[in-house]
Amino acid sequence: MKVKKELLLEKLGKIFVAYDNDTSSLHELNETAFLILAELKKGKTKSKIVKKLVSEYKVSLNQARTDFESFLVELKNKDLIEGKI
């Protein structure tokens, strides 16, 4: 799984956005969603991203894993990532 090439990630002041150049759609993100997409764009593995979530947000490994998997489904449904989840 990887982030679509056409997806641009930006922090605009206190707002995080993802712009899909392919569909001309703008998605406002929270800080966690931005972190996940940025890490995916860097090519990080699922396990490394989950570990970063645990470290950054002081959540349990199970909670981070569950939230991450749920968010991946949302990204896939919005056609922001490609490949198998």
C-alpha positions, -999 to +999 in steps of 0.1 A: +000+000+000+012+035-008-001+070-010-012+081-044+014+101-063-011+128-070-017+134-033-001+165-018+002+169+020+006+203+035+004+220+069-012+254+065-008+272+099-027+250+123-046+231+095-034+199+079-047+191+044-043+165+017-050+176-019-057+150-045-045+165-077-061+137-097-096+145-085-091+181-074-104+173-040-092+187-007-093+168+026-089+185+059-069+162+083-062+161+120-026+159+132-027+121+135-041+116+100-014+139+087+013+120+105+000+086+092-002+099+056+032+115+058+048+083+071+031+062+044+044+087+018+079+081+031+074+044+025+073+034+062+058+000+071+026-005+090+045-017+121+068+013+122+039+037+118+020+020+146+051+022+169+054+059+161+017+064+170+023+047+204+053+068+210+039+102+199+004+098+214+011+075+244-017+051+235-016+013+238-003-008+210-037-024+205-054+010+203-029+023+179-032-008+157-070-007+157-072+030+149-045+027+122-063-001+105-096+017+106-080+048+092-065+028+063-099+016+053-111+052+053-082+063+031-088+034+007-125+043+005-116+079-003-091+066-029-062+083-013-040+052-011-033+025-036-026-012-032-036-038-007-043-027+029 
